[in-house]
């Protein structure tokens, strides 16, 4: 009798999706998708895509809430092989929601404010965007604002 090899299916995607349901972030996303009148489609890895999201906030082309990726375009656009990195980026945010649950939203807000304070952009110094992959999410690295370097130099010159 042939021996059956163990499945190579990773354990994290179903665990991640389950955690986002348990912590309520996917339920919140489903409610938003319904109120915003988007159409939901299943995507690989246990995530959903809420396509043709039309509200003005947030401004990004894609954003994630729980295990739902909201896209201003049709789901096929995001599922196209040319946007494989963007889908991977947004899926990493699903993992962040799985770990932090509803605390992700205020933590993301603080990280965005910190990034804006340092660079004038909400994403490039945001720890969550950096973890998800800046370039994959369409963000670019920006230098710190000029006052940051002046502040650093002032602090370094102080006698101890």
Backbone as CSV, one residue per row, in Angstrom:
resi,resn,N_x,N_y,N_z,CA_x,CA_y,CA_z,C_x,C_y,C_z
1,UNK,0.841,-1.183,0.000,0.000,0.000,0.000,0.885,1.245,0.000
2,UNK,0.559,2.198,-0.856,1.349,3.424,-0.972,1.155,4.310,0.247
3,UNK,2.254,4.879,0.680,2.198,5.784,1.826,1.747,7.159,1.367
4,UNK,0.830,7.736,2.112,0.328,9.075,1.779,1.226,10.132,2.391
5,UNK,1.655,11.053,1.583,2.489,12.151,2.072,1.610,13.207,2.711
6,UNK,2.137,13.895,3.728,1.346,14.953,4.345,1.092,16.092,3.357
7,UNK,-0.017,16.746,3.535,-0.381,17.863,2.669,0.613,18.999,2.830
8,UNK,0.941,19.617,1.752,1.860,20.771,1.799,1.103,22.091,1.890
9,UNK,-0.175,21.996,2.078,-0.984,23.211,2.197,-0.607,23.940,3.478
10,UNK,-0.214,25.191,3.375,0.201,25.919,4.569,-0.961,26.077,5.559
11,UNK,-0.611,26.059,6.800,-1.602,26.168,7.858,-2.046,27.612,8.093
12,UNK,-1.166,28.587,7.830,-1.455,29.972,8.186,-2.687,30.568,7.503
13,UNK,-2.925,30.414,6.197,-4.098,31.066,5.600,-5.433,30.737,6.268
14,UNK,-5.772,29.478,6.529,-7.058,29.243,7.198,-7.069,29.739,8.650
15,UNK,-5.938,29.648,9.318,-5.860,30.161,10.699,-6.052,31.669,10.689
16,UNK,-5.366,32.330,9.768,-5.456,33.790,9.646,-6.900,34.221,9.392
17,UNK,-7.565,33.572,8.464,-8.948,33.923,8.149,-9.862,33.665,9.343
18,UNK,-9.667,32.554,10.002,-10.477,32.236,11.186,-10.283,33.285,12.272
19,UNK,-9.037,33.677,12.506,-8.770,34.688,13.533,-9.449,36.018,13.226
20,UNK,-9.472,36.406,11.945,-10.122,37.681,11.605,-11.634,37.601,11.774
21,UNK,-12.202,36.394,11.597,-13.639,36.233,11.878,-13.884,36.287,13.379
22,UNK,-13.051,35.608,14.142,-13.225,35.552,15.601,-13.050,36.934,16.227
23,UNK,-12.058,37.702,15.757,-11.832,39.016,16.371,-12.771,40.101,15.831
24,UNK,-13.630,39.746,14.896,-14.675,40.662,14.440,-14.305,41.582,13.294
25,UNK,-13.045,41.593,12.867,-12.664,42.534,11.817,-13.227,42.146,10.451
26,UNK,-13.346,40.854,10.188,-13.940,40.448,8.911,-15.443,40.707,8.910
27,UNK,-16.083,40.511,10.032,-17.513,40.832,10.126,-17.730,42.323,9.864
28,UNK,-16.891,43.168,10.450,-16.967,44.613,10.204,-16.764,44.907,8.718
29,UNK,-15.813,44.219,8.107,-15.550,44.418,6.677,-16.746,43.994,5.824
30,UNK,-17.369,42.898,6.195,-18.546,42.425,5.448,-19.694,43.434,5.553
31,UNK,-19.848,44.020,6.736,-20.874,45.061,6.907,-20.562,46.276,6.037
32,UNK,-19.293,46.700,6.044,-18.893,47.833,5.201,-19.116,47.501,3.728
33,UNK,-18.764,46.301,3.321,-18.950,45.901,1.921,-20.429,45.959,1.536
34,UNK,-21.294,45.550,2.454,-22.727,45.604,2.174,-23.253,47.025,2.093
35,UNK,-22.854,47.852,3.049,-23.306,49.247,3.061,-22.766,50.004,1.847
36,UNK,-21.524,49.705,1.466,-20.909,50.377,0.317,-21.360,49.774,-1.013
37,UNK,-22.182,48.725,-0.941,-22.740,48.069,-2.129,-21.667,47.543,-3.080
38,UNK,-20.677,46.882,-2.493,-19.665,46.235,-3.310,-20.081,44.791,-3.549
39,UNK,-19.450,44.166,-4.482,-19.675,42.741,-4.733,-18.486,41.978,-4.175
40,UNK,-18.743,40.935,-3.399,-17.673,40.153,-2.791,-17.303,38.965,-3.660
41,UNK,-16.006,38.738,-3.772,-15.492,37.552,-4.470,-14.430,36.904,-3.624
42,UNK,-14.393,35.582,-3.633,-13.342,34.852,-2.934,-12.053,34.959,-3.734
43,UNK,-10.959,35.053,-3.002,-9.646,35.096,-3.628,-8.791,33.996,-2.999
44,UNK,-7.655,33.701,-3.575,-6.792,32.676,-2.991,-6.375,33.045,-1.566
45,UNK,-6.123,32.025,-0.762,-5.618,32.257,0.581,-6.682,32.602,1.600
46,UNK,-7.943,32.348,1.279,-9.000,32.588,2.249,-9.391,34.034,2.438
47,UNK,-9.034,34.891,1.486,-9.431,36.295,1.579,-10.570,36.559,0.595
48,UNK,-11.213,37.688,0.790,-12.299,38.127,-0.081,-11.888,39.447,-0.719
49,UNK,-12.444,39.721,-1.879,-12.234,41.011,-2.534,-13.592,41.673,-2.670
50,UNK,-13.697,42.877,-2.128,-14.890,43.706,-2.298,-14.578,44.626,-3.473
51,UNK,-15.157,44.300,-4.617,-14.784,45.022,-5.839,-15.641,46.261,-6.064
52,UNK,-15.096,47.174,-6.819,-15.714,48.451,-7.206,-16.188,49.267,-5.993
53,UNK,-15.345,49.325,-4.986,-15.596,50.173,-3.819,-15.520,51.621,-4.283
54,UNK,-16.545,52.424,-3.992,-16.603,53.776,-4.573,-16.568,54.918,-3.564
55,UNK,-16.520,54.633,-2.294,-16.477,55.725,-1.320,-15.148,56.474,-1.429
56,UNK,-15.151,57.717,-1.047,-13.944,58.542,-1.186,-12.884,58.266,-0.128
57,UNK,-13.281,57.659,0.972,-12.348,57.395,2.053,-12.186,55.903,2.218
58,UNK,-10.992,55.407,2.338,-9.702,56.056,2.128,-9.418,56.239,0.640
59,UNK,-8.380,56.978,0.350,-8.092,57.340,-1.039,-7.371,56.255,-1.835
60,UNK,-6.768,55.295,-1.180,-5.987,54.268,-1.878,-6.852,53.476,-2.856
61,UNK,-6.182,52.864,-3.844,-6.889,51.999,-4.803,-7.353,50.721,-4.125
62,UNK,-6.585,50.256,-3.150,-6.926,49.055,-2.397,-6.642,49.303,-0.922
63,UNK,-7.454,48.707,-0.072,-7.165,48.705,1.359,-7.802,47.459,1.946
64,UNK,-7.344,47.089,3.116,-7.782,45.833,3.719,-8.449,46.095,5.049
65,UNK,-9.493,45.340,5.319,-10.173,45.348,6.611,-10.500,43.890,6.916
66,UNK,-9.925,43.365,7.993,-10.108,41.945,8.294,-9.552,41.103,7.165
67,UNK,-10.338,40.156,6.678,-9.914,39.301,5.569,-10.521,39.760,4.254
68,UNK,-10.902,41.033,4.174,-11.517,41.580,2.962,-10.619,42.676,2.394
69,UNK,-10.278,42.522,1.132,-9.503,43.535,0.418,-10.490,44.340,-0.418
70,UNK,-10.583,45.616,-0.140,-11.470,46.503,-0.890,-10.690,47.080,-2.065
71,UNK,-11.289,47.020,-3.239,-10.643,47.518,-4.450,-11.602,48.450,-5.181
72,UNK,-11.077,49.519,-5.699,-11.901,50.447,-6.480,-12.187,49.882,-7.874
73,UNK,-11.464,48.855,-8.239,-11.613,48.239,-9.558,-12.233,46.854,-9.425
74,UNK,-12.567,46.219,-10.539,-13.101,44.848,-10.477,-12.082,43.885,-9.879
75,UNK,-12.558,42.831,-9.281,-11.686,41.845,-8.641,-10.686,41.259,-9.643
76,UNK,-11.099,41.069,-10.889,-10.186,40.516,-11.898,-8.949,41.384,-12.072
77,UNK,-9.087,42.682,-11.895,-7.933,43.585,-11.977,-6.913,43.224,-10.904
78,UNK,-7.372,43.039,-9.668,-6.466,42.714,-8.562,-5.939,41.288,-8.676
79,UNK,-6.737,40.384,-9.220,-6.327,38.984,-9.342,-5.437,38.729,-10.559
80,UNK,-5.263,39.723,-11.421,-4.399,39.589,-12.592,-2.960,39.324,-12.131
81,UNK,-2.270,38.490,-12.865,-0.904,38.105,-12.509,0.029,39.325,-12.416
82,UNK,-0.270,40.387,-13.147,0.566,41.593,-13.099,0.466,42.321,-11.762
83,UNK,-0.570,42.017,-10.981,-0.732,42.645,-9.669,-0.579,41.631,-8.529
84,UNK,0.146,40.596,-8.809,0.390,39.545,-7.826,1.055,40.114,-6.562
85,UNK,1.974,41.041,-6.740,2.664,41.632,-5.586,1.725,42.515,-4.764
86,UNK,0.843,43.240,-5.425,-0.122,44.064,-4.698,-1.073,43.182,-3.896
87,UNK,-1.538,42.101,-4.485,-2.405,41.169,-3.770,-1.672,40.568,-2.572
88,UNK,-0.398,40.223,-2.747,0.399,39.689,-1.637,0.552,40.736,-0.534
89,UNK,0.767,41.994,-0.925,0.879,43.089,0.035,-0.399,43.214,0.864
90,UNK,-1.527,43.260,0.196,-2.804,43.401,0.901,-3.096,42.169,1.762
91,UNK,-2.698,41.000,1.294,-2.911,39.782,2.069,-2.062,39.783,3.338
92,UNK,-0.887,40.399,3.293,-0.074,40.533,4.517,-0.801,41.379,5.557
93,UNK,-1.572,42.359,5.099,-2.371,43.155,6.043,-3.435,42.281,6.716
94,UNK,-3.960,41.288,6.002,-4.924,40.369,6.604,-4.273,39.677,7.800
95,UNK,-3.025,39.271,7.646,-2.287,38.664,8.749,-2.118,39.607,9.921
96,UNK,-1.922,40.882,9.633,-1.794,41.878,10.704,-3.111,42.017,11.459
97,UNK,-4.212,41.982,10.740,-5.528,42.011,11.398,-5.737,40.751,12.234
98,UNK,-5.259,39.611,11.741,-5.415,38.361,12.487,-4.710,38.441,13.830
99,UNK,-3.560,39.061,13.861,-2.767,39.147,15.092,-3.280,40.245,16.018
100,UNK,-3.575,41.414,15.470,-3.947,42.564,16.306,-5.447,42.757,16.466
101,UNK,-6.237,42.153,15.604,-7.687,42.304,15.700,-8.104,43.757,15.553
102,UNK,-9.101,44.184,16.319,-9.586,45.557,16.200,-8.557,46.599,16.638
103,UNK,-7.507,46.174,17.327,-6.455,47.116,17.724,-5.598,47.541,16.536
104,UNK,-5.729,46.802,15.426,-4.965,47.161,14.239,-5.334,48.565,13.748
105,UNK,-6.609,48.898,13.755,-7.039,50.199,13.214,-6.405,51.377,13.941
106,UNK,-6.489,51.474,15.285,-5.815,52.604,15.928,-4.294,52.530,15.810
107,UNK,-3.734,51.326,15.850,-2.280,51.189,15.705,-1.842,51.659,14.319
108,UNK,-2.610,51.318,13.301,-2.301,51.758,11.945,-2.402,53.283,11.847
109,UNK,-3.412,53.854,12.511,-3.557,55.312,12.516,-2.361,56.000,13.140
110,UNK,-1.887,55.479,14.252,-0.698,56.051,14.911,0.518,55.899,14.006
111,UNK,0.689,54.731,13.397,1.826,54.505,12.502,1.770,55.422,11.281
112,UNK,0.568,55.680,10.768,0.413,56.597,9.635,0.751,58.027,10.033
113,UNK,0.300,58.435,11.222,0.613,59.783,11.717,2.120,59.948,11.909
114,UNK,2.758,58.916,12.449,4.209,58.954,12.642,4.919,59.095,11.293
115,UNK,4.481,58.329,10.309,5.071,58.388,8.979,4.891,59.787,8.379
116,UNK,3.705,60.345,8.532,3.440,61.683,7.985,4.308,62.730,8.687
117,UNK,4.434,62.618,9.994,5.260,63.552,10.755,6.708,63.511,10.268
118,UNK,7.233,62.323,10.026,8.626,62.179,9.619,8.884,62.511,8.159
119,UNK,7.903,62.210,7.265,8.183,62.316,5.829,7.180,63.135,5.029
120,UNK,5.990,63.364,5.578,4.949,64.030,4.809,4.095,63.051,4.014
121,UNK,4.350,61.751,4.170,3.572,60.706,3.501,3.113,59.699,4.558
122,UNK,1.911,59.165,4.372,1.333,58.287,5.389,1.890,56.869,5.393
123,UNK,2.495,56.434,4.303,2.871,55.039,4.206,4.327,54.683,4.373
124,UNK,5.246,55.539,3.925,6.630,55.078,3.785,7.342,54.781,5.110
125,UNK,6.965,55.405,6.203,7.568,55.073,7.509,6.562,54.384,8.429
126,UNK,5.457,53.947,7.859,4.432,53.224,8.608,4.914,51.783,8.767
127,UNK,5.074,51.343,10.002,5.617,50.011,10.269,4.778,48.910,9.627
128,UNK,3.484,49.082,9.532,2.618,48.065,8.943,2.799,47.994,7.425
129,UNK,2.961,49.139,6.782,3.201,49.155,5.339,4.594,48.617,5.026
130,UNK,5.557,48.919,5.870,6.909,48.406,5.664,6.905,46.881,5.786
131,UNK,6.197,46.363,6.780,6.125,44.915,6.962,5.414,44.238,5.782
132,UNK,4.405,44.894,5.240,3.654,44.328,4.110,4.410,44.475,2.786
133,UNK,5.446,45.302,2.764,6.229,45.519,1.552,5.859,46.840,0.899
134,UNK,6.699,47.844,1.082,6.391,49.180,0.552,6.188,49.170,-0.962
135,UNK,7.164,48.659,-1.672,7.101,48.705,-3.135,5.910,47.901,-3.664
136,UNK,5.642,46.739,-3.043,4.532,45.903,-3.493,3.193,46.623,-3.329
137,UNK,3.104,47.497,-2.310,1.879,48.243,-2.067,1.796,49.551,-2.832
138,UNK,2.823,49.844,-3.637,2.827,51.079,-4.423,3.389,52.274,-3.674
139,UNK,4.011,52.044,-2.530,4.624,53.126,-1.766,6.076,53.269,-2.174
140,UNK,6.600,54.467,-2.039,8.017,54.655,-2.308,8.684,55.211,-1.062
141,UNK,9.934,54.901,-0.946,10.732,55.356,0.190,10.971,56.857,0.044
142,UNK,10.748,57.609,1.102,10.998,59.050,1.093,11.984,59.396,2.200
143,UNK,12.792,60.427,1.975,13.722,60.831,3.034,12.970,61.545,4.155
144,UNK,13.588,61.614,5.328,12.952,62.362,6.415,12.834,63.842,6.061
145,UNK,11.892,64.505,6.687,11.758,65.950,6.476,13.035,66.648,6.962
146,UNK,13.348,67.825,6.413,14.591,68.518,6.793,14.700,68.805,8.298
147,UNK,13.610,69.109,8.949,13.692,69.443,10.371,14.146,68.248,11.212
148,UNK,13.934,67.034,10.722,14.366,65.835,11.456,15.884,65.831,11.576
149,UNK,16.575,66.094,10.476,18.044,66.125,10.510,18.558,67.267,11.375
150,UNK,17.896,68.426,11.318,18.308,69.542,12.182,18.148,69.158,13.648
151,UNK,17.043,68.495,13.959,16.793,68.057,15.331,17.848,67.044,15.776
152,UNK,18.156,66.081,14.913,19.186,65.075,15.237,20.531,65.737,15.506
153,UNK,20.899,66.682,14.646,22.184,67.363,14.818,22.219,68.167,16.111
154,UNK,21.107,68.795,16.475,21.035,69.568,17.713,21.198,68.649,18.918
155,UNK,20.547,67.523,18.888,20.624,66.578,20.009,22.024,66.008,20.134
156,UNK,22.687,65.749,19.025,24.053,65.187,19.059,25.067,66.178,19.599
157,UNK,24.857,67.462,19.378,25.827,68.490,19.803,25.725,68.847,21.281
158,UNK,24.628,68.510,21.908,24.466,68.874,23.319,25.511,68.208,24.184
159,UNK,26.124,69.007,25.086,27.095,68.399,26.011,26.361,67.530,27.037
160,UNK,27.001,66.511,27.492,26.371,65.602,28.443,26.857,65.850,29.822
